[in-house]
């Protein structure tokens, strides 16, 4: 019985270590970036405002390092239009988000 208790304790420790290692890998897979998914509501030279899939409005800053793509092909910032569906990978800087990448999908259907 004592041997079973030791084996169970060791297995629990191993499970905890594996869980913590997995969580670190998942965090690094996103590069520490926040993901904003939704529809473009407004575009300016300095930012893009997104209506997220949950209905929240989020402003994401754009800078000279921000890259833009559509169907895995590079596009220009000027190609970004109101109504486009996007996924933005952004770095959190204080209380603001700055876009690292903007991936444009299909435009939302008009009613």
Phi and psi restraints in degrees (value plus and minus 20) as a CYANA .aco file:
   2 UNK   PHI     -82.7   -42.7
   2 UNK   PSI     -57.7   -17.7
   3 UNK   PHI     -84.4   -44.4
   3 UNK   PSI     -59.1   -19.1
   4 UNK   PHI     -84.4   -44.4
   4 UNK   PSI     -60.4   -20.4
   5 UNK   PHI     -83.0   -43.0
   5 UNK   PSI     -63.1   -23.1
   6 UNK   PHI     -84.2   -44.2
   6 UNK   PSI     -63.9   -23.9
   7 UNK   PHI     -83.6   -43.6
   7 UNK   PSI     -60.5   -20.5
   8 UNK   PHI     -84.7   -44.7
   8 UNK   PSI     -63.0   -23.0
   9 UNK   PHI     -83.4   -43.4
   9 UNK   PSI     -64.9   -24.9
  10 UNK   PHI     -81.9   -41.9
  10 UNK   PSI     -60.4   -20.4
  11 UNK   PHI     -85.2   -45.2
  11 UNK   PSI     -58.0   -18.0
  12 UNK   PHI     -85.7   -45.7
  12 UNK   PSI     -60.1   -20.1
  13 UNK   PHI     -83.9   -43.9
  13 UNK   PSI     -64.6   -24.6
  14 UNK   PHI     -81.9   -41.9
  14 UNK   PSI     -62.7   -22.7
  15 UNK   PHI     -81.5   -41.5
  15 UNK   PSI     -62.7   -22.7
  16 UNK   PHI     -83.2   -43.2
  16 UNK   PSI     -64.1   -24.1
  17 UNK   PHI     -83.0   -43.0
  17 UNK   PSI     -64.6   -24.6
  18 UNK   PHI     -83.8   -43.8
  18 UNK   PSI     -60.4   -20.4
  19 UNK   PHI     -81.8   -41.8
  19 UNK   PSI     -66.5   -26.5
  20 UNK   PHI     -83.1   -43.1
  20 UNK   PSI     -60.0   -20.0
  21 UNK   PHI     -84.2   -44.2
  21 UNK   PSI     -61.7   -21.7
  22 UNK   PHI     -83.3   -43.3
  22 UNK   PSI     -61.2   -21.2
  23 UNK   PHI     -83.1   -43.1
  23 UNK   PSI     -58.6   -18.6
  24 UNK   PHI     -85.7   -45.7
  24 UNK   PSI     -61.7   -21.7
  25 UNK   PHI     -82.6   -42.6
  25 UNK   PSI     -64.0   -24.0
  26 UNK   PHI     -83.8   -43.8
  26 UNK   PSI     -59.5   -19.5
  27 UNK   PHI     -85.1   -45.1
  27 UNK   PSI     -61.1   -21.1
  28 UNK   PHI     -91.9   -51.9
  28 UNK   PSI     -46.5    -6.5
  29 UNK   PHI     -82.1   -42.1
  29 UNK   PSI     -48.7    -8.7
  30 UNK   PHI    -113.3   -73.3
  30 UNK   PSI     -18.4    21.6
  31 UNK   PHI      41.0    81.0
  31 UNK   PSI       1.2    41.2
  32 UNK   PHI      53.9    93.9
  32 UNK   PSI      -6.6    33.4
  33 UNK   PHI    -114.3   -74.3
  33 UNK   PSI     127.0   167.0
  34 UNK   PHI    -103.8   -63.8
  34 UNK   PSI     130.2   170.2
  35 UNK   PHI    -134.2   -94.2
  35 UNK   PSI     106.5   146.5
  36 UNK   PHI    -137.4   -97.4
  36 UNK   PSI     100.6   140.6
  37 UNK   PHI    -142.3  -102.3
  37 UNK   PSI     110.7   150.7
  38 UNK   PHI     149.6   189.6
  38 UNK   PSI    -173.2  -133.2
  39 UNK   PHI    -135.8   -95.8
  39 UNK   PSI     117.2   157.2
  40 UNK   PHI     -87.3   -47.3
  40 UNK   PSI     103.4   143.4
  41 UNK   PHI    -121.1   -81.1
  41 UNK   PSI     -48.5    -8.5
  42 UNK   PHI    -178.8  -138.8
  42 UNK   PSI     121.9   161.9
  43 UNK   PHI    -148.5  -108.5
  43 UNK   PSI     112.6   152.6
  44 UNK   PHI    -151.1  -111.1
  44 UNK   PSI     158.6   198.6
  45 UNK   PHI     -84.8   -44.8
  45 UNK   PSI     -51.1   -11.1
  46 UNK   PHI    -122.0   -82.0
  46 UNK   PSI     -36.2     3.8
  47 UNK   PHI    -177.0  -137.0
  47 UNK   PSI     148.6   188.6
  48 UNK   PHI    -152.5  -112.5
  48 UNK   PSI     116.6   156.6
  49 UNK   PHI    -125.2   -85.2
  49 UNK   PSI     108.1   148.1
  50 UNK   PHI    -134.9   -94.9
  50 UNK   PSI     116.5   156.5
  51 UNK   PHI    -114.8   -74.8
  51 UNK   PSI      92.0   132.0
  52 UNK   PHI     -91.9   -51.9
  52 UNK   PSI     151.3   191.3
  53 UNK   PHI     -85.3   -45.3
  53 UNK   PSI     -36.5     3.5
  54 UNK   PHI    -116.6   -76.6
  54 UNK   PSI     -18.1    21.9
  55 UNK   PHI      71.0   111.0
  55 UNK   PSI     -19.8    20.2
  56 UNK   PHI    -100.5   -60.5
  56 UNK   PSI     125.5   165.5
  57 UNK   PHI    -118.6   -78.6
  57 UNK   PSI     108.2   148.2
  58 UNK   PHI    -150.5  -110.5
  58 UNK   PSI     109.4   149.4
  59 UNK   PHI    -117.4   -77.4
  59 UNK   PSI     109.7   149.7
  60 UNK   PHI    -140.4  -100.4
  60 UNK   PSI     107.3   147.3
  61 UNK   PHI     -93.8   -53.8
  61 UNK   PSI     129.0   169.0
  62 UNK   PHI    -135.5   -95.5
  62 UNK   PSI     121.0   161.0
  63 UNK   PHI    -155.5  -115.5
  63 UNK   PSI    -196.6  -156.6
  64 UNK   PHI     -85.1   -45.1
  64 UNK   PSI     -42.4    -2.4
  65 UNK   PHI    -109.2   -69.2
  65 UNK   PSI     -29.3    10.7
  66 UNK   PHI     -85.0   -45.0
  66 UNK   PSI     113.5   153.5
  67 UNK   PHI    -130.9   -90.9
  67 UNK   PSI     132.4   172.4
  68 UNK   PHI    -147.5  -107.5
  68 UNK   PSI     121.1   161.1
  69 UNK   PHI    -168.0  -128.0
  69 UNK   PSI     137.4   177.4
  70 UNK   PHI    -162.3  -122.3
  70 UNK   PSI     104.4   144.4
  71 UNK   PHI      33.6    73.6
  71 UNK   PSI      23.5    63.5
  72 UNK   PHI      44.0    84.0
  72 UNK   PSI      -3.9    36.1
  73 UNK   PHI    -136.1   -96.1
  73 UNK   PSI     118.9   158.9
  74 UNK   PHI     -83.0   -43.0
  74 UNK   PSI     122.1   162.1
  75 UNK   PHI    -152.4  -112.4
  75 UNK   PSI     155.2   195.2
  76 UNK   PHI    -116.5   -76.5
  76 UNK   PSI     138.2   178.2
  77 UNK   PHI     -77.9   -37.9
  77 UNK   PSI     -55.2   -15.2
  78 UNK   PHI     -84.9   -44.9
  78 UNK   PSI     -36.0     4.0
  79 UNK   PHI     -98.6   -58.6
  79 UNK   PSI     -33.0     7.0
  80 UNK   PHI     -95.8   -55.8
  80 UNK   PSI     104.0   144.0
  81 UNK   PHI    -148.1  -108.1
  81 UNK   PSI     133.6   173.6
  82 UNK   PHI     -78.9   -38.9
  82 UNK   PSI     114.2   154.2
  83 UNK   PHI      79.5   119.5
  83 UNK   PSI     -35.9     4.1
  84 UNK   PHI     -87.0   -47.0
  84 UNK   PSI     120.3   160.3
  85 UNK   PHI    -107.7   -67.7
  85 UNK   PSI     114.6   154.6
  86 UNK   PHI    -157.9  -117.9
  86 UNK   PSI     138.0   178.0
  87 UNK   PHI    -144.0  -104.0
  87 UNK   PSI     102.3   142.3
  88 UNK   PHI    -133.8   -93.8
  88 UNK   PSI     111.2   151.2
  89 UNK   PHI    -123.0   -83.0
  89 UNK   PSI      96.2   136.2
  90 UNK   PHI    -150.8  -110.8
  90 UNK   PSI     126.6   166.6
  91 UNK   PHI    -110.7   -70.7
  91 UNK   PSI     116.2   156.2
  92 UNK   PHI    -106.4   -66.4
  92 UNK   PSI     103.3   143.3
  93 UNK   PHI    -145.5  -105.5
  93 UNK   PSI      79.2   119.2
  94 UNK   PHI      47.6    87.6
  94 UNK   PSI    -140.8  -100.8
  95 UNK   PHI    -120.2   -80.2
  95 UNK   PSI     -14.8    25.2
  96 UNK   PHI    -134.1   -94.1
  96 UNK   PSI     139.9   179.9
  97 UNK   PHI    -132.8   -92.8
  97 UNK   PSI     115.0   155.0
  98 UNK   PHI    -139.9   -99.9
  98 UNK   PSI     105.4   145.4
  99 UNK   PHI     -87.4   -47.4
  99 UNK   PSI     111.9   151.9
 100 UNK   PHI    -113.2   -73.2
 100 UNK   PSI     -68.7   -28.7
 101 UNK   PHI    -156.0  -116.0
 101 UNK   PSI     126.7   166.7
 102 UNK   PHI    -143.7  -103.7
 102 UNK   PSI      94.9   134.9
 103 UNK   PHI    -125.6   -85.6
 103 UNK   PSI      97.1   137.1
 104 UNK   PHI    -114.8   -74.8
 104 UNK   PSI     113.2   153.2
 105 UNK   PHI    -126.4   -86.4
 105 UNK   PSI    -170.2  -130.2
 106 UNK   PHI     -95.0   -55.0
 106 UNK   PSI     131.7   171.7
 107 UNK   PHI     -89.7   -49.7
 107 UNK   PSI     126.3   166.3
 108 UNK   PHI     -85.2   -45.2
 108 UNK   PSI     123.7   163.7
 109 UNK   PHI     -89.5   -49.5
 109 UNK   PSI     118.2   158.2
 110 UNK   PHI    -104.7   -64.7
 110 UNK   PSI     120.0   160.0
